[in-house]
Amino acid sequence: MPAAIAAGYCGEPTVEAFLKRVGSEYPQPRVKEGKRQLWLRDDLDRAIAPEFVRGDLAEDL
């Protein structure tokens, strides 16, 4: 998901607030193609509630 959607998904008030926490509280985007950055829901879920998410589901793709 793009940063705007990822920010809302994580409960951040703005995209800027989300991006400030990327690399510390939130993971780096899984897809980085120029300015295009996309986060996977599984990665964000693991950052938000690690006790409920096991493994890396994206590795199976």
C-alpha positions as CSV (number, residue, x, y, z in Angstrom):
1,M,0.0,0.0,0.0
2,P,1.2,3.5,-0.6
3,A,2.3,5.8,2.2
4,A,-1.0,7.6,2.5
5,I,-2.9,4.4,3.0
6,A,-0.2,2.9,5.2
7,A,-0.3,6.0,7.5
8,G,-4.1,5.6,8.0
9,Y,-3.8,1.9,8.5
10,C,-1.2,2.5,11.2
11,G,-3.4,5.2,12.8
12,E,-1.0,8.0,12.1
13,P,-2.6,11.5,11.7
14,T,-0.5,12.4,8.6
15,V,1.7,10.8,6.0
16,E,4.6,12.9,7.3
17,A,4.1,11.4,10.8
18,F,4.1,7.9,9.4
19,L,7.3,8.5,7.3
20,K,9.1,10.0,10.3
21,R,8.7,6.6,12.1
22,V,9.6,4.5,9.1
23,G,12.9,2.7,9.9
24,S,12.4,2.8,13.6
25,E,8.8,1.9,14.5
26,Y,7.6,1.0,11.1
27,P,9.4,-1.1,8.4
28,Q,11.0,0.2,5.3
29,P,8.8,-0.2,2.2
30,R,9.0,-3.6,0.6
31,V,8.8,-2.0,-2.9
32,K,11.0,0.9,-3.8
33,E,11.0,1.9,-7.4
34,G,12.1,5.5,-7.8
35,K,9.6,7.6,-5.9
36,R,7.1,4.7,-5.7
37,Q,7.2,3.1,-2.3
38,L,4.8,0.4,-1.1
39,W,4.4,-1.3,2.2
40,L,2.9,-4.8,2.7
41,R,0.1,-5.1,5.2
42,D,1.9,-8.1,6.8
43,D,5.0,-6.0,7.5
44,L,2.9,-3.2,9.1
45,D,0.9,-5.7,11.1
46,R,4.1,-7.2,12.5
47,A,5.2,-3.7,13.5
48,I,1.9,-2.8,15.1
49,A,1.2,-6.1,16.9
50,P,4.2,-8.5,16.7
51,E,2.6,-11.0,19.1
52,F,-0.2,-11.7,16.7
53,V,1.7,-12.0,13.4
54,R,4.1,-15.0,12.8
55,G,6.5,-15.5,9.9
56,D,6.8,-13.6,6.6
57,L,3.8,-14.5,4.4
58,A,5.2,-12.5,1.5
59,E,8.2,-14.9,1.2
60,D,5.7,-17.5,-0.1
61,L,4.8,-15.3,-3.1
